[in-house]
């Protein structure tokens, strides 16, 4: 069975996306099992795909969001805690530019 492509099937996912956008570090959501967390993560990814497809209909090809999602700058990960609980983390993608090292400089050492 294929996934539905209607936005209304993913209202919980879009609510989670918006909550993650409201916090500078993102959010986490608890789940009872890895399978439940994995299923939700898959739904989050597909909701982002639906958003991209919707944006192709709403925007012109010259617009920044044409075929893109405003959630593309987020990563969705599953993490286990010390008490066998499972969490889905939704966090903005970022790098610490102060810690970036040029490989050419490492080779010369």
N, CA, C and O atoms as a DFTB+ gen file, in Angstrom:
436 C
 N C O
     1  1       0.844      -1.180       0.000
     2  2       0.000       0.000       0.000
     3  2       0.887       1.239       0.000
     4  3       1.805       1.350       0.812
     5  1       0.617       2.154      -0.894
     6  2       1.427       3.368      -0.972
     7  2       0.901       4.425      -0.006
     8  3      -0.251       4.387       0.428
     9  1       1.778       5.363       0.313
    10  2       1.421       6.436       1.237
    11  2       0.507       7.431       0.541
    12  3       0.638       7.682      -0.657
    13  1      -0.411       7.989       1.299
    14  2      -1.311       9.005       0.747
    15  2      -0.550      10.311       0.544
    16  3       0.374      10.621       1.296
    17  1      -0.936      11.059      -0.456
    18  2      -0.228      12.301      -0.751
    19  2      -1.028      13.545      -0.370
    20  3      -0.751      14.635      -0.870
    21  1      -2.004      13.393       0.496
    22  2      -2.768      14.545       0.952
    23  2      -2.169      15.101       2.243
    24  3      -1.795      14.352       3.144
    25  1      -2.088      16.398       2.311
    26  2      -1.520      17.093       3.466
    27  2      -2.282      16.766       4.766
    28  3      -1.689      16.709       5.844
    29  1      -3.579      16.557       4.647
    30  2      -4.412      16.316       5.832
    31  2      -4.088      14.998       6.529
    32  3      -4.417      14.828       7.704
    33  1      -3.459      14.076       5.835
    34  2      -3.080      12.799       6.451
    35  2      -1.866      12.955       7.363
    36  3      -1.518      12.032       8.099
    37  1      -1.228      14.108       7.315
    38  2       0.000      14.324       8.066
    39  2      -0.084      15.532       8.996
    40  3       0.929      16.179       9.261
    41  1      -1.276      15.840       9.491
    42  2      -1.423      17.026      10.341
    43  2      -0.540      16.938      11.588
    44  3       0.010      17.947      12.028
    45  1      -0.400      15.737      12.159
    46  2       0.470      15.584      13.331
    47  2       1.920      15.890      12.978
    48  3       2.646      16.484      13.775
    49  1       2.332      15.493      11.808
    50  2       3.705      15.756      11.363
    51  2       3.936      17.241      11.143
    52  3       4.958      17.783      11.564
    53  1       2.997      17.896      10.489
    54  2       3.163      19.329      10.249
    55  2       3.115      20.121      11.555
    56  3       3.777      21.152      11.674
    57  1       2.345      19.653      12.531
    58  2       2.360      20.286      13.853
    59  2       3.743      20.137      14.486
    60  3       4.266      21.082      15.076
    61  1       4.330      18.946      14.361
    62  2       5.666      18.707      14.906
    63  2       6.702      19.573      14.190
    64  3       7.586      20.139      14.833
    65  1       6.599      19.679      12.855
    66  2       7.523      20.534      12.105
    67  2       7.456      21.969      12.625
    68  3       8.487      22.608      12.836
    69  1       6.243      22.467      12.830
    70  2       6.085      23.853      13.271
    71  2       6.623      24.053      14.686
    72  3       7.244      25.076      14.972
    73  1       6.392      23.094      15.566
    74  2       6.937      23.202      16.926
    75  2       8.457      23.204      16.896
    76  3       9.096      23.930      17.659
    77  1       9.033      22.400      16.026
    78  2      10.497      22.367      15.897
    79  2      11.029      23.705      15.399
    80  3      12.097      24.147      15.823
    81  1      10.294      24.349      14.507
    82  2      10.720      25.645      13.978
    83  2      10.655      26.734      15.043
    84  3      11.402      27.710      14.983
    85  1       9.763      26.568      16.016
    86  2       9.594      27.582      17.059
    87  2      10.710      27.562      18.102
    88  3      10.893      28.541      18.826
    89  1      11.456      26.463      18.188
    90  2      12.541      26.365      19.163
    91  2      13.870      26.357      18.423
    92  3      14.019      25.658      17.421
    93  1      14.820      27.115      18.900
    94  2      16.093      27.246      18.187
    95  2      16.872      25.935      18.095
    96  3      17.692      25.770      17.192
    97  1      16.627      25.008      19.012
    98  2      17.342      23.735      18.986
    99  2      16.470      22.572      18.523
   100  3      16.967      21.458      18.362
   101  1      15.182      22.813      18.308
   102  2      14.290      21.752      17.854
   103  2      13.485      21.139      18.982
   104  3      13.348      21.718      20.059
   105  1      12.953      19.944      18.710
   106  2      12.104      19.252      19.688
   107  2      12.426      17.756      19.692
   108  3      13.173      17.261      18.848
   109  1      11.849      17.062      20.652
   110  2      11.887      15.596      20.657
   111  2      10.528      15.080      21.088
   112  3       9.814      15.724      21.857
   113  1      10.179      13.892      20.573
   114  2       8.870      13.295      20.829
   115  2       9.101      11.864      21.308
   116  3       9.837      11.119      20.661
   117  1       8.481      11.454      22.442
   118  2       8.706      10.102      22.948
   119  2       7.851       9.055      22.225
   120  3       6.733       9.335      21.793
   121  1       8.405       7.840      22.106
   122  2       7.682       6.704      21.544
   123  2       7.959       5.469      22.380
   124  3       8.994       5.376      23.041
   125  1       7.031       4.521      22.350
   126  2       7.151       3.318      23.171
   127  2       8.133       2.304      22.614
   128  3       8.681       1.491      23.359
   129  1       8.358       2.348      21.304
   130  2       9.249       1.359      20.695
   131  2      10.009       1.982      19.532
   132  3       9.650       3.045      19.025
   133  1      11.071       1.288      19.122
   134  2      11.822       1.738      17.954
   135  2      10.932       1.722      16.721
   136  3      11.004       2.629      15.892
   137  1      10.088       0.692      16.592
   138  2       9.201       0.599      15.426
   139  2       8.253       1.788      15.336
   140  3       8.032       2.333      14.254
   141  1       7.691       2.190      16.479
   142  2       6.797       3.360      16.490
   143  2       7.556       4.630      16.100
   144  3       7.059       5.443      15.321
   145  1       8.762       4.791      16.647
   146  2       9.581       5.956      16.326
   147  2       9.972       5.946      14.852
   148  3       9.954       6.984      14.190
   149  1      10.319       4.787      14.353
   150  2      10.716       4.659      12.955
   151  2       9.556       4.973      12.014
   152  3       9.742       5.627      10.988
   153  1       8.381       4.511      12.360
   154  2       7.201       4.782      11.539
   155  2       6.902       6.278      11.521
   156  3       6.560       6.830      10.476
   157  1       7.028       6.930      12.666
   158  2       6.779       8.370      12.710
   159  2       7.839       9.133      11.924
   160  3       7.519      10.083      11.209
   161  1       9.097       8.720      12.052
   162  2      10.160       9.371      11.283
   163  2       9.882       9.262       9.779
   164  3      10.065      10.229       9.039
   165  1       9.445       8.096       9.339
   166  2       9.115       7.911       7.919
   167  2       7.974       8.834       7.504
   168  3       7.998       9.408       6.415
   169  1       6.979       8.976       8.369
   170  2       5.864       9.874       8.073
   171  2       6.330      11.323       8.013
   172  3       5.849      12.098       7.186
   173  1       7.269      11.692       8.890
   174  2       7.818      13.054       8.865
   175  2       8.509      13.323       7.529
   176  3       8.330      14.382       6.929
   177  1       9.296      12.358       7.076
   178  2       9.984      12.525       5.794
   179  2       8.983      12.621       4.645
   180  3       9.159      13.421       3.726
   181  1       7.944      11.811       4.700
   182  2       6.972      11.862       3.608
   183  2       6.150      13.151       3.653
   184  3       5.782      13.690       2.609
   185  1       5.863      13.642       4.854
   186  2       5.151      14.921       4.974
   187  2       5.975      16.034       4.340
   188  3       5.423      16.930       3.701
   189  1       7.274      15.982       4.511
   190  2       8.152      16.972       3.885
   191  2       8.077      16.847       2.357
   192  3       8.099      17.856       1.652
   193  1       7.990      15.625       1.850
   194  2       7.838      15.399       0.413
   195  2       6.521      15.986      -0.087
   196  3       6.478      16.611      -1.146
   197  1       5.460      15.785       0.670
   198  2       4.153      16.352       0.310
   199  2       4.251      17.876       0.277
   200  3       3.693      18.515      -0.616
   201  1       4.956      18.459       1.242
   202  2       5.128      19.912       1.273
   203  2       5.868      20.403       0.030
   204  3       5.510      21.436      -0.537
   205  1       6.888      19.674      -0.392
   206  2       7.612      20.050      -1.619
   207  2       6.695      20.024      -2.829
   208  3       6.712      20.938      -3.653
   209  1       5.894      18.969      -2.930
   210  2       4.977      18.846      -4.074
   211  2       3.921      19.944      -4.048
   212  3       3.580      20.503      -5.091
   213  1       3.404      20.255      -2.868
   214  2       2.435      21.348      -2.742
   215  2       3.062      22.675      -3.149
   216  3       2.414      23.502      -3.790
   217  1       4.315      22.874      -2.777
   218  2       4.990      24.131      -3.109
   219  2       5.246      24.273      -4.606
   220  3       5.372      25.390      -5.108
   221  1       5.324      23.165      -5.316
   222  2       5.435      23.247      -6.783
   223  2       4.145      23.791      -7.395
   224  3       4.167      24.442      -8.439
   225  1       3.035      23.518      -6.739
   226  2       1.743      24.012      -7.228
   227  2       1.496      25.457      -6.813
   228  3       0.824      26.205      -7.524
   229  1       2.041      25.852      -5.658
   230  2       1.778      27.177      -5.099
   231  2       2.732      28.259      -5.587
   232  3       2.379      29.438      -5.595
   233  1       3.931      27.869      -5.992
   234  2       4.970      28.839      -6.320
   235  2       5.386      28.726      -7.780
   236  3       5.198      27.697      -8.429
   237  1       5.947      29.803      -8.264
   238  2       6.502      29.851      -9.613
   239  2       7.898      29.219      -9.606
   240  3       8.567      29.215      -8.572
   241  1       8.338      28.691     -10.739
   242  2       9.676      28.085     -10.793
   243  2      10.807      29.014     -10.354
   244  3      11.865      28.538      -9.941
   245  1      10.607      30.299     -10.434
   246  2      11.637      31.250     -10.012
   247  2      11.623      31.527      -8.510
   248  3      12.552      32.142      -7.986
   249  1      10.578      31.078      -7.813
   250  2      10.472      31.299      -6.372
   251  2      11.369      30.336      -5.600
   252  3      11.607      29.209      -6.034
   253  1      11.858      30.789      -4.462
   254  2      12.761      29.998      -3.632
   255  2      12.141      28.677      -3.169
   256  3      12.837      27.664      -3.091
   257  1      10.850      28.677      -2.865
   258  2      10.207      27.470      -2.345
   259  2       9.632      26.556      -3.429
   260  3       9.020      25.540      -3.101
   261  1       9.806      26.879      -4.670
   262  2       9.303      26.008      -5.739
   263  2      10.005      24.651      -5.653
   264  3      11.220      24.562      -5.830
   265  1       9.235      23.602      -5.380
   266  2       9.785      22.252      -5.290
   267  2      10.622      21.996      -4.054
   268  3      11.312      20.981      -3.965
   269  1      10.563      22.906      -3.110
   270  2      11.332      22.768      -1.872
   271  2      10.389      22.884      -0.685
   272  3       9.242      23.312      -0.810
   273  1      10.905      22.492       0.458
   274  2      10.138      22.605       1.693
   275  2      10.897      23.488       2.671
   276  3      12.126      23.451       2.728
   277  1      10.170      24.271       3.430
   278  2      10.826      25.077       4.464
   279  2      11.368      24.191       5.584
   280  3      12.087      24.665       6.463
   281  1      11.020      22.902       5.549
   282  2      11.515      21.947       6.545
   283  2      12.767      21.215       6.068
   284  3      13.292      20.365       6.787
   285  1      13.248      21.528       4.879
   286  2      14.434      20.860       4.346
   287  2      15.682      21.119       5.178
   288  3      16.642      20.354       5.097
   289  1      15.688      22.157       5.957
   290  2      16.865      22.479       6.768
   291  2      16.823      21.813       8.147
   292  3      17.510      22.250       9.070
   293  1      16.020      20.762       8.283
   294  2      15.918      20.020       9.543
   295  2      16.277      18.562       9.328
   296  3      16.096      18.012       8.241
   297  1      16.786      17.952      10.377
   298  2      17.105      16.530      10.363
   299  2      16.181      15.836      11.375
   300  3      15.849      16.399      12.418
   301  1      15.777      14.610      11.046
   302  2      14.912      13.820      11.928
   303  2      15.697      12.565      12.304
   304  3      16.059      11.762      11.444
   305  1      15.953      12.410      13.608
   306  2      16.753      11.280      14.097
   307  2      15.997      10.515      15.178
   308  3      15.138      11.060      15.871
   309  1      16.338       9.252      15.298
   310  2      15.800       8.427      16.384
   311  2      16.924       8.199      17.384
   312  3      18.044       7.845      17.014
   313  1      16.608       8.406      18.649
   314  2      17.587       8.171      19.716
   315  2      16.935       7.378      20.832
   316  3      15.747       7.527      21.118
   317  1      17.738       6.533      21.452
   318  2      17.272       5.735      22.584
   319  2      17.832       6.335      23.867
   320  3      18.987       6.759      23.912
   321  1      17.004       6.366      24.911
   322  2      17.509       6.864      26.181
   323  2      18.001       5.697      27.037
   324  3      17.982       4.551      26.590
   325  1      18.435       5.978      28.248
   326  2      19.018       4.949      29.110
   327  2      17.978       4.009      29.710
   328  3      18.337       2.988      30.298
   329  1      16.716       4.335      29.571
   330  2      15.651       3.503      30.142
   331  2      14.839       2.806      29.053
   332  3      13.663       2.504      29.253
   333  1      15.460       2.551      27.906
   334  2      14.835       1.886      26.760
   335  2      13.651       2.648      26.181
   336  3      12.766       2.056      25.562
   337  1      13.637       3.952      26.383
   338  2      12.649       4.792      25.726
   339  2      13.204       5.255      24.393
   340  3      14.418       5.363      24.216
   341  1      12.322       5.524      23.473
   342  2      12.731       5.953      22.128
   343  2      12.195       7.348      21.852
   344  3      11.067       7.679      22.217
   345  1      13.010       8.149      21.210
   346  2      12.675       9.536      20.931
   347  2      12.924       9.843      19.466
   348  3      13.886       9.356      18.872
   349  1      12.059      10.646      18.898
   350  2      12.312      11.228      17.581
   351  2      12.708      12.677      17.826
   352  3      11.951      13.465      18.391
   353  1      13.916      13.003      17.384
   354  2      14.434      14.363      17.494
   355  2      14.265      15.061      16.155
   356  3      14.581      14.493      15.110
   357  1      13.775      16.273      16.183
   358  2      13.666      17.107      14.987
   359  2      14.490      18.353      15.281
   360  3      14.122      19.186      16.109
   361  1      15.619      18.458      14.578
   362  2      16.579      19.508      14.884
   363  2      17.010      20.238      13.619
   364  3      17.086      19.646      12.542
   365  1      17.293      21.534      13.761
   366  2      17.805      22.258      12.593
   367  2      19.212      21.769      12.247
   368  3      20.022      21.484      13.128
   369  1      19.475      21.680      10.966
   370  2      20.819      21.326      10.519
   371  2      21.736      22.512      10.748
   372  3      21.409      23.640      10.379
   373  1      22.857      22.262      11.344
   374  2      23.819      23.339      11.557
   375  2      25.201      22.732      11.735
   376  3      25.350      21.558      12.076
   377  1      26.188      23.549      11.499
   378  2      27.560      23.130      11.734
   379  2      28.248      24.190      12.569
   380  3      27.885      25.365      12.527
   381  1      29.226      23.773      13.314
   382  2      30.029      24.692      14.105
   383  2      31.205      25.133      13.241
   384  3      32.208      24.426      13.145
   385  1      31.082      26.284      12.622
   386  2      32.113      26.746      11.683
   387  2      33.460      26.960      12.365
   388  3      34.495      26.961      11.698
   389  1      33.461      27.139      13.663
   390  2      34.722      27.306      14.394
   391  2      35.516      26.010      14.451
   392  3      36.729      26.040      14.659
   393  1      34.857      24.880      14.271
   394  2      35.526      23.577      14.377
   395  2      35.856      22.958      13.026
   396  3      36.400      21.856      12.970
   397  1      35.542      23.640      11.957
   398  2      35.828      23.105      10.628
   399  2      37.327      23.138      10.384
   400  3      37.994      24.131      10.675
   401  1      37.854      22.033       9.844
   402  2      39.278      21.954       9.532
   403  2      39.451      21.696       8.049
   404  3      38.750      20.865       7.471
   405  1      40.368      22.394       7.442
   406  2      40.714      22.155       6.049
   407  2      41.573      20.900       5.959
   408  3      42.557      20.764       6.685
   409  1      41.207      19.998       5.081
   410  2      41.955      18.745       4.949
   411  2      43.376      18.989       4.446
   412  3      44.292      18.264       4.834
   413  1      43.577      19.979       3.604
   414  2      44.905      20.257       3.106
   415  2      45.849      20.667       4.245
   416  3      47.045      20.378       4.196
   417  1      45.320      21.325       5.247
   418  2      46.139      21.702       6.397
   419  2      46.484      20.495       7.251
   420  3      47.561      20.450       7.846
   421  1      45.591      19.517       7.323
   422  2      45.865      18.306       8.098
   423  2      46.953      17.468       7.438
   424  3      47.782      16.873       8.127
   425  1      46.956      17.416       6.121
   426  2      47.943      16.617       5.392
   427  2      49.362      17.157       5.571
   428  3      50.331      16.401       5.502
   429  1      49.478      18.438       5.797
   430  2      50.807      19.031       5.917
   431  2      51.392      18.838       7.314
   432  3      52.566      19.133       7.534
   433  1      50.599      18.351       8.252
   434  2      51.087      18.182       9.646
   435  2      51.821      16.897       9.833
   436  3      52.290      16.608      10.934
